[in-house]
Amino acid sequence: MTESIILSSILLGTSIFLFFYTAEKLTLGKTKKVALSVYAIFGIGSLVNIFLKAFGI
Protein backbone atom coordinates (compact mmCIF):
# COMPACT_ATOMS: atom_id res chain seq x y z
CA MET A 1 0.00 0.00 0.00
CA THR A 2 2.83 2.40 0.82
CA GLU A 3 4.46 1.74 -2.56
CA SER A 4 1.22 2.66 -4.29
CA ILE A 5 1.03 5.98 -2.45
CA ILE A 6 4.67 6.77 -3.23
CA LEU A 7 4.27 5.94 -6.92
CA SER A 8 1.05 7.95 -7.11
CA SER A 9 2.81 10.91 -5.50
CA ILE A 10 5.61 10.69 -8.07
CA LEU A 11 3.07 10.48 -10.89
CA LEU A 12 1.19 13.45 -9.45
CA GLY A 13 4.34 15.56 -9.27
CA THR A 14 5.33 14.60 -12.79
CA SER A 15 1.92 15.41 -14.20
CA ILE A 16 1.89 18.82 -12.46
CA PHE A 17 5.35 19.62 -13.82
CA LEU A 18 4.45 18.51 -17.35
CA PHE A 19 1.14 20.40 -17.19
CA PHE A 20 2.82 23.73 -16.49
CA TYR A 21 5.76 23.02 -18.81
CA THR A 22 3.38 22.21 -21.67
CA ALA A 23 1.20 25.21 -20.92
CA GLU A 24 4.25 27.45 -21.20
CA LYS A 25 6.03 25.88 -24.18
CA LEU A 26 3.38 24.70 -26.64
CA THR A 27 1.49 27.16 -28.76
CA LEU A 28 -0.43 24.76 -31.01
CA GLY A 29 -4.14 24.67 -30.21
CA LYS A 30 -5.24 21.02 -30.38
CA THR A 31 -1.95 19.49 -29.29
CA LYS A 32 -1.78 21.74 -26.26
CA LYS A 33 -5.39 21.04 -25.25
CA VAL A 34 -4.98 17.27 -25.58
CA ALA A 35 -1.70 17.25 -23.65
CA LEU A 36 -3.10 19.39 -20.84
CA SER A 37 -6.21 17.21 -20.65
CA VAL A 38 -4.14 14.02 -20.39
CA TYR A 39 -1.90 15.48 -17.68
CA ALA A 40 -4.93 16.73 -15.75
CA ILE A 41 -6.58 13.30 -15.92
CA PHE A 42 -3.41 11.60 -14.66
CA GLY A 43 -3.09 14.16 -11.86
CA ILE A 44 -6.70 13.76 -10.73
CA GLY A 45 -6.39 9.97 -10.90
CA SER A 46 -3.26 10.08 -8.77
CA LEU A 47 -4.94 12.29 -6.18
CA VAL A 48 -7.94 9.98 -5.99
CA ASN A 49 -5.67 6.96 -5.59
CA ILE A 50 -3.67 8.65 -2.82
CA PHE A 51 -6.83 9.59 -0.89
CA LEU A 52 -8.35 6.13 -1.30
CA LYS A 53 -5.20 4.39 -0.08
CA ALA A 54 -4.59 6.87 2.75
CA PHE A 55 -8.07 6.60 4.18
CA GLY A 56 -8.36 2.86 3.57
CA ILE A 57 -11.46 3.06 1.42
Secondary structure by P-SEA (a helix, b strand, c coil): caaaaaaaaaaaaaaaaaaaaaaaccccaaaaaaaaaaaaaaaaaaaaaaaaaaacc
